Amino acid sequence: MKTVRDDTGKRYLLLKESDSASLVRDPETGNECYVQNDRLESIDESALETAARTVSTPVRTLLTNVHDDETLGLLVELDERGPLGIRTLLDGYDFCESDLHGRLTVLSAAGLLAETDVAGERGYELTEKCERALDAIRTADAGDATPSEDPSIDAS
């Protein structure tokens, strides 16, 4: 499969190509249709990248920059508690200074955190992008059972 774009700029996944028209799928809706070949051009983007674009930008940013539960938990805590000073983060959670600094740097560079002033000291707060991403994944997860509620996990 490869990515193509029609003459309006709409991206599709190319499923089948013939002499005059090609079968394409809209990655956002899943709808398939035939489009005349002279209206299509190949673009330099993998089919998987095109498929990933169906996930909102804030969620994609969160997924590609948060690699473990501790980092996700840090964002959740900042969401729940509001902006926190660097000393509060160091004292309240099990991060060494260099580990915390590394995580904060990555999250800030990704646009998920912003540096702010908290009670006269350097602190961090979530950006709007991060808040939207957390809201989206919490909404998607709302119907799922937590591990303690999952009958396949033995709590004993």
Disulfide bonds with the S-S distance in Angstrom:
none
